[in-house]
Structure formats: C-alpha cells, structure tokens
C-alpha cells in the first residue's frame, strides 16, 4: 500500500467510524458545536464556557480554564424527493424521474465530540478537540427513471428502477476534524490559532446512468465506460486547514468575537474521479463568523452569531449542473471536455454560499441549573434550477429552534443536554433533462445531544 492508503487510511477509518452525519443543517454543516452552543442555535461563541468552543473560535481556549468534556448527539434528518408528471416521459432524449414520491432511508446518525483544555500560568492556553461537524447522506431504495437509451428517435423508452434508473441510489459523506489550538490572553483581548486535520469518507451508488456525461467517456470517443463514477464502496481523503480568532471582552457585560476558518485542501476521492469536478476533488469550504454576547442582567445573557460558509468556491459543490451542456457527449453541441463530470469545470450541486444568523439566550436559574434557548435562520443553498442532482443532497433546511440546559453536579462536574427541531422546507424546480417535469426536494430535522464536562 502506498502512503495515501496506509497510515492516513488507518486514521481516517478510526475517525469516521465514530463520525456519521447526514445532510447536516446549514448546508452540510451542523448548526453549532457543543451541547451549550447548539442549545442556543449556534450562538454564544463570544462568551464561551466549553472546550469545543475553540473549534468555532480558537480564542475561546484562553477563556474556558482546565477542563475535559465530551458529548454525543443523535441527529435525525428526514429527506425525500417528489417527481411530478412529465409530458416527455423519457421520449425525445428526455431523462424523466418517476413520477413518484420517495423517502430516504437511514434516519438516525450519531455525532460525537471530545475536548481537553489547559490554562497555563502565563495567560496562554492549549486545547484539542475531536468532532464531527459535516456530511450528507441519502439512501433511496425506491424510485424509477424513464429514458430513451438511443436518444431522440423511434426506439422505445425504458423504465428502470432507482432514482436515476441504476438501482438503489444515494450518497454518504462523513467528515471528522481534529483541532490543536493555541491561545493567549492580553488584558481583555483573547487571540487564538488552530491547526486542523480533516478526514472524509465518501460513497455513491445508483448513478451509473450518468456515465455517458463523464470526461473519461467523452475523451474515449464514447468507447470506454467510466470506472470511477459509482458503486465503488467508501473512499477516503484527508487534508489540512487552519483557523484564527479573537474575542474582545469590552467590559463586564459585552464581548465581541470574530473567527475565520480557511479552506481545507483535501486529497482527492480517486474512486469517484468521474463524479466530482477536478478529478474527485472535494475540499472543505472556508467560513467566517462574527459574534456578540451581552449580559443583560446578572442571570440573563443574550447572544448573536453571524456565519458565512463559502460553498460556491468549491467546484464539486458550487458548480451548476448547467455546465454539463458544454460536455461533447451531452448532445447540446458542446466541445469542452472539462465541463463533463469529473472535469475541472464539471457540474456539481450548484450550491450558493450560506449566511446564517443565530440568536440565543441563557438564564441562570436556581439550584445550579442554567437554561438555554435559541433560533437561527439562513437561506438554503439550492436554487430551483439545481434540483436534479440535489436529489442526492437535499440540504434545504433553513430554520432551527433549540432548547437546552446544564446542571452543576459539584466538584467541577457538569451535565448538559439540548434539543433541536428544524421545520420542513421544500424546494421545487424543473428537471434539467426534462423541463416538462417538476422535482421537489424536502427535508426536516431533529437532534438530541447530551454532554458532560469535568
């Protein structure tokens, strides 16, 4: 085994074996990190009390003291697609889904985190965090597709099983992160930096009908079917990134924070080089956040966080399906091999950047119990002209309603829990390969998390 398949593979398997997530909330990232932060819908990072807060803003490591903590959530996304009636029904070169209404299987996923912080005497601090934050999953055992295998002409159409007519379909993307953070406190200013090691696992099945639109097929003159498109099991990638952050304690009541996470450059998914743009590349997007916390009274704190995630800058995520029409085998007169699936300008999911606005409140009650609530809102990233490919990745949730609490057990020990509900959102648009048909994507989500620190 070469270097890519040896030690990195062992580390990736260990990480991803405990980090499974599915079409998480703001795009494919969870709405927050840590049970307290999630209980306030992802707000509160300017006034941190969790080690895992350093994964949102590295400066938090200088403010949380010496602590061990861990938690696990059960995340439950409910995904489905509905393909309406068509006037073409697979004729004249159309590719028609259904018509049918199909729910995805696999509705429960565990997402863990572990953290440790060290506060040193010279006002510096270290922290390490291991956590799952992103991913997407669909698993469709039903559905049908109708197509004309010979293209426009007299040959009869064929109806095949599976959402894309190649058997049970779906994708599974898992992501795990390991952060090492250094922070320093100088007066009221806290500064931090983190190095990030990222691991990804990906598999796809049931998309073989797209083989004629791949770069490898087009480059062969239509004689060689792609071998790195679908049903190749789980492939793994790994990469490095960094984060920087600052939290300024303006006075006893007001904290302000800013953080930036770089794009994480990942090794390619070689087994899916015919599916993702840039020969299987799937980097993790950059993000930036601004936050504020205000102690309105001795027992009530109010929190706000704004976060922008740059999905559109990652070709395999941000490129639109329309790029495919420039591929020579798409039948639209195109001549650009790089616009085929797997090419440098190949189609992706067509996601826009996501701007999330998160609001939270924290109330210190009696008997050592603190209560939390939160609400966040964001515009989902999928345009109504991108629904066909996003049957595989229907990350359309926009709002999150959360509640949680922590209870002080004494001797520095604390237990916390939170609940999240994301109401159902749907997006509908025309089938790119059969404009007479409408496809509707729908998702809602639930999550429960429990954490413990000492």
C-alpha positions in Angstrom: 0.0 0.0 0.0 1.3 3.5 -0.8 1.4 6.4 1.6 -2.2 7.5 0.7 -3.6 4.1 1.6 -1.6 3.3 4.7 -1.3 5.5 7.8 -3.8 8.2 6.6 -6.3 5.4 5.9 -6.0 3.9 9.4 -6.5 7.4 11.0 -9.4 8.1 8.7 -11.2 4.8 9.5 -10.8 5.5 13.2 -12.2 9.0 12.9 -15.0 8.3 10.5 -16.1 5.2 12.3 -17.5 7.4 15.1 -18.5 10.5 13.0 -21.5 9.8 10.8 -23.7 12.7 9.8 -26.3 13.3 7.1 -27.1 16.4 5.2 -26.5 18.4 8.3 -28.2 21.7 8.9 -26.7 24.9 7.4 -25.8 23.3 4.1 -23.9 20.2 5.2 -22.6 21.7 8.5 -24.3 21.3 11.8 -26.0 24.4 13.3 -23.4 24.6 16.1 -20.6 22.9 18.0 -21.0 21.7 21.6 -24.1 21.0 23.6 -24.3 24.5 25.1 -23.7 26.3 21.8 -26.2 24.1 20.0 -28.8 24.7 22.7 -28.6 28.4 21.7 -28.9 27.6 17.9 -25.1 28.1 17.4 -24.9 31.5 19.2 -22.8 32.2 22.3 -19.3 31.8 20.8 -18.2 35.3 22.1 -18.8 34.1 25.7 -17.5 30.5 25.7 -17.7 28.0 28.5 -17.0 24.8 26.5 -13.7 23.5 25.3 -15.3 22.7 21.9 -16.0 26.4 21.5 -12.3 26.6 20.4 -13.4 24.8 17.2 -15.7 27.7 16.4 -13.4 30.5 17.6 -9.8 29.5 18.7 -9.6 32.4 21.1 -12.1 30.6 23.3 -9.3 28.3 24.5 -8.0 31.2 26.6 -11.3 31.6 28.4 -12.5 28.1 29.5 -9.9 27.0 32.0 -8.7 23.5 32.6 -11.4 21.0 31.5 -12.2 17.7 29.9 -15.5 17.4 28.1 -17.4 15.1 25.7 -20.8 14.7 24.2 -22.8 12.8 21.6 -25.8 13.7 19.6 -28.4 11.6 17.8 -29.2 13.5 14.6 -32.3 12.6 12.6 -32.8 14.2 9.1 -35.9 13.3 7.1 -35.2 13.6 3.4 -37.4 13.0 0.4 -38.0 13.9 -3.2 -41.1 14.0 -5.3 -41.0 13.8 -9.1 -44.2 15.0 -10.8 -45.8 14.1 -14.1 -44.0 14.7 -17.4 -45.1 15.5 -20.9 -42.0 13.8 -22.3 -41.9 10.6 -20.2 -38.4 9.7 -21.4 -39.1 10.3 -25.1 -37.0 12.5 -27.4 -33.9 12.1 -25.3 -35.5 13.2 -22.1 -34.4 11.7 -18.7 -37.6 11.6 -16.6 -37.7 10.6 -12.9 -40.8 8.7 -11.7 -43.3 10.1 -11.4 -43.0 9.1 -7.7 -42.6 10.2 -4.1 -39.6 8.6 -2.4 -38.3 8.9 1.2 -34.7 8.3 2.0 -33.8 5.5 4.5 -31.3 5.8 7.4 -32.8 8.4 9.6 -30.5 8.3 12.7 -26.8 9.2 13.0 -24.5 9.6 16.0 -22.2 12.7 16.0 -19.7 12.7 18.9 -17.1 15.3 20.2 -14.3 15.2 22.7 -12.2 18.1 24.0 -9.4 19.0 26.5 -8.1 22.4 27.5 -5.1 23.5 29.5 -4.9 27.0 31.0 -1.2 27.9 31.7 0.1 30.4 34.3 1.5 32.9 31.6 -2.0 33.6 30.3 -1.6 31.2 27.5 -3.7 28.1 26.8 -3.9 24.9 24.7 -6.9 22.9 23.6 -7.5 19.8 21.5 -10.9 18.9 20.0 -12.1 15.9 18.0 -15.5 16.2 16.5 -17.9 15.5 13.6 -19.5 18.6 12.0 -20.4 17.9 8.4 -21.7 15.4 6.0 -24.6 14.4 3.7 -26.4 11.1 3.3 -29.3 9.8 1.1 -30.3 6.2 0.7 -33.2 5.7 -1.8 -34.3 2.1 -2.2 -37.3 3.1 -4.3 -37.9 5.3 -7.3 -37.8 4.9 -11.1 -36.4 6.7 -14.1 -37.5 6.6 -17.7 -35.1 7.3 -20.6 -34.6 6.6 -24.3 -31.3 4.7 -24.4 -30.8 5.6 -28.1 -31.6 9.3 -27.7 -34.2 11.0 -29.9 -35.7 8.7 -32.4 -38.1 5.8 -32.8 -36.7 3.4 -30.3 -39.0 2.8 -27.3 -38.2 4.3 -23.9 -37.1 2.2 -21.0 -38.2 2.5 -17.3 -35.5 1.4 -14.8 -35.5 1.0 -11.1 -33.8 3.5 -8.8 -34.0 7.3 -8.5 -31.6 7.7 -11.5 -32.5 4.3 -13.1 -29.4 2.5 -12.0 -30.7 0.6 -8.9 -30.9 1.9 -5.3 -29.3 5.3 -5.2 -27.7 7.7 -2.8 -24.5 9.2 -1.3 -22.8 9.1 2.0 -20.3 11.8 3.0 -18.8 11.7 6.5 -16.4 14.3 7.9 -14.3 14.4 11.1 -12.0 17.0 12.4 -9.1 17.2 14.9 -8.1 20.7 16.0 -5.0 21.7 18.0 -5.4 25.2 19.4 -3.1 27.8 21.0 -4.5 30.9 22.6 -3.3 33.9 24.6 -5.0 36.4 26.8 -3.7 40.0 26.9 -5.9 42.2 29.1 -9.4 41.9 27.7 -8.3 40.6 24.3 -8.1 36.9 23.6 -6.4 35.6 20.5 -6.2 32.1 19.2 -5.0 29.9 16.2 -5.8 26.3 15.4 -4.3 23.7 13.1 -7.0 21.5 11.6 -6.6 17.9 10.4 -9.7 16.8 8.4 -10.8 13.3 7.4 -13.6 12.5 4.9 -15.2 9.3 3.7 -17.5 9.2 0.6 -19.5 6.6 -1.3 -22.1 6.8 -4.1 -24.4 4.3 -5.6 -27.0 4.1 -8.3 -25.8 6.9 -10.6 -24.4 4.8 -13.4 -26.8 6.3 -15.9 -24.7 9.5 -15.8 -21.7 7.6 -17.3 -22.2 9.0 -20.8 -21.6 12.5 -19.4 -18.2 11.8 -17.8 -14.9 13.2 -19.0 -13.4 9.8 -19.3 -16.2 8.6 -21.6 -16.1 11.7 -23.8 -12.3 11.6 -24.1 -12.5 8.0 -25.3 -14.8 8.9 -28.1 -17.7 7.2 -26.4 -16.0 3.7 -26.3 -14.9 3.4 -22.6 -17.4 3.4 -19.8 -16.2 5.2 -16.6 -14.9 3.1 -13.7 -14.7 5.8 -11.1 -18.3 7.0 -11.1 -20.4 4.9 -8.8 -20.7 1.8 -6.6 -17.1 1.7 -5.6 -17.6 1.5 -1.9 -16.2 4.1 0.5 -13.2 6.1 -0.5 -11.2 8.3 1.9 -9.5 11.7 1.8 -7.6 13.8 4.3 -6.3 17.4 4.4 -5.1 20.3 6.4 -6.5 23.8 7.3 -6.3 26.5 9.9 -8.5 28.8 12.0 -7.8 32.1 13.6 -10.0 34.0 16.0 -10.3 36.9 18.5 -12.7 37.6 21.4 -12.6 41.1 23.0 -14.1 41.5 26.5 -15.2 45.1 26.1 -16.5 45.3 29.7 -18.2 43.2 32.3 -21.3 43.0 30.1 -20.2 42.9 26.4 -18.0 40.5 24.5 -17.3 40.7 20.7 -15.8 37.9 18.6 -14.5 37.2 15.1 -13.2 34.0 13.6 -12.1 32.7 10.2 -11.6 29.1 9.0 -9.5 28.6 5.9 -10.4 26.4 3.0 -9.3 22.9 3.9 -7.5 21.4 1.0 -8.3 17.7 0.8 -6.7 14.8 -1.1 -9.0 13.6 -4.0 -11.6 10.9 -3.9 -9.8 8.8 -6.6 -12.6 6.1 -6.7 -15.0 8.9 -7.6 -12.9 10.9 -10.0 -15.5 10.5 -12.7 -18.2 12.0 -10.5 -16.8 15.1 -8.7 -15.3 18.1 -10.5 -11.5 18.3 -10.7 -11.0 14.6 -10.8 -12.6 13.8 -7.5 -11.7 16.9 -5.5 -13.9 17.7 -2.6 -12.3 20.4 -0.4 -14.0 21.8 2.7 -15.2 25.4 2.3 -13.9 28.4 4.2 -16.1 30.3 6.7 -16.1 33.5 8.7 -18.1 34.4 11.8 -18.9 37.5 13.8 -20.4 37.2 17.3 -21.6 39.2 20.3 -22.6 38.4 23.9 -24.4 40.7 26.2 -25.0 40.2 30.0 -28.4 42.0 30.2 -28.8 41.1 33.9 -26.8 39.1 36.4 -28.8 36.0 35.4 -29.7 36.7 31.8 -27.3 36.7 28.8 -28.2 37.4 25.1 -26.1 36.1 22.2 -25.8 36.6 18.5 -23.6 35.0 15.8 -23.4 35.6 12.1 -21.7 32.9 10.0 -21.0 32.8 6.3 -19.9 29.5 4.6 -18.4 29.7 1.1 -19.8 26.6 -0.6 -19.8 28.2 -4.0 -16.0 28.4 -4.0 -15.7 24.5 -4.0 -16.1 23.3 -7.6 -17.7 20.0 -6.7 -20.2 21.7 -4.5 -20.7 25.1 -6.2 -20.6 24.4 -9.9 -24.0 24.3 -11.5 -25.5 21.3 -13.4 -25.8 23.6 -16.5 -22.0 23.3 -17.0 -22.7 19.8 -18.3 -24.3 21.1 -21.5 -20.8 22.1 -22.7 -19.6 18.5 -22.5 -19.3 16.9 -26.0 -21.5 13.9 -25.2 -24.3 16.0 -23.7 -26.0 16.4 -27.1 -26.1 20.2 -26.8 -23.3 21.0 -29.2 -20.6 21.4 -26.5 -16.9 20.8 -27.2 -15.4 21.2 -23.7 -14.1 18.0 -22.1 -13.5 19.9 -18.8 -17.2 20.6 -18.5 -18.1 16.9 -18.3 -18.5 15.1 -15.0 -15.0 14.8 -13.4 -13.6 17.7 -15.4 -12.1 20.9 -14.0 -15.3 22.7 -14.8 -17.6 19.7 -14.3 -21.0 20.1 -12.7 -21.6 19.9 -9.0 -24.5 20.5 -6.7 -24.8 24.2 -7.6 -24.8 25.4 -4.0 -24.7 29.1 -3.1 -22.9 30.5 -0.1 -24.9 30.2 3.2 -25.4 33.2 5.5 -26.7 32.0 8.9 -28.0 34.3 11.7 -28.1 32.8 15.1 -29.8 34.1 18.3 -29.6 32.7 21.8 -30.4 33.3 25.4 -29.0 31.9 28.6 -30.7 32.2 32.0 -29.0 31.1 35.3 -31.8 29.5 37.3 -31.9 28.2 40.9 -30.1 25.1 42.2 -27.2 25.2 39.8 -29.3 24.8 36.6 -28.8 27.1 33.6 -31.4 27.1 30.8 -30.9 28.0 27.1 -33.0 28.7 24.0 -32.1 29.7 20.5 -33.3 30.4 17.0 -31.3 30.5 13.7 -32.2 31.3 10.2 -30.4 31.0 6.8 -31.4 30.8 3.2 -30.8 27.2 2.0 -28.2 26.9 -0.8 -30.1 25.1 -3.6 -31.6 27.0 -6.5 -34.7 25.8 -8.2 -32.7 25.1 -11.3 -30.4 22.7 -9.4 -32.9 20.1 -8.1 -32.0 17.2 -10.3 -28.5 16.5 -8.8 -29.6 17.6 -5.3 -32.0 14.6 -5.0 -28.7 13.2 -3.7 -28.0 16.1 -1.3 -31.2 17.9 -0.3 -29.7 20.2 2.3 -32.6 22.7 2.2 -33.3 23.3 5.9 -33.4 27.0 6.9 -34.5 27.5 10.5 -33.5 25.8 13.8 -35.4 26.0 17.0 -33.4 24.9 20.1 -33.6 24.5 23.8 -31.2 23.1 26.5 -29.9 23.2 30.0 -26.9 22.5 32.1 -26.8 21.3 35.7 -23.8 21.8 38.1 -23.0 18.5 39.8 -20.4 20.0 42.1 -16.6 19.4 42.1 -16.3 21.0 38.6 -18.6 18.4 37.0 -21.5 19.4 34.8 -24.0 17.6 32.6 -25.8 19.3 29.7 -28.4 18.5 27.1 -30.1 20.1 24.2 -32.9 19.5 21.7 -33.2 20.9 18.1 -36.0 21.0 15.6 -35.7 22.2 12.0 -39.1 22.7 10.4 -39.7 21.1 7.0 -38.6 23.1 3.9 -39.1 22.2 0.3 -37.6 23.5 -3.0 -39.1 22.7 -6.4 -37.8 23.3 -9.9 -37.7 21.8 -13.4 -35.8 18.6 -14.2 -32.7 19.8 -16.1 -33.0 16.8 -18.5 -36.8 17.0 -18.8 -38.0 20.6 -18.4 -41.7 19.5 -18.6 -41.3 17.8 -15.2 -41.1 19.4 -11.7 -38.9 17.8 -8.9 -39.5 18.8 -5.3 -36.9 18.2 -2.5 -37.9 18.3 1.1 -36.2 18.0 4.5 -36.9 18.4 8.2 -34.5 17.6 11.1 -34.4 16.6 14.8 -31.4 16.3 17.1 -30.8 15.4 20.7 -27.4 15.9 22.4 -26.0 15.2 25.8 -22.6 16.3 27.1 -20.5 16.0 30.3 -17.5 18.0 31.5 -15.2 17.9 34.5 
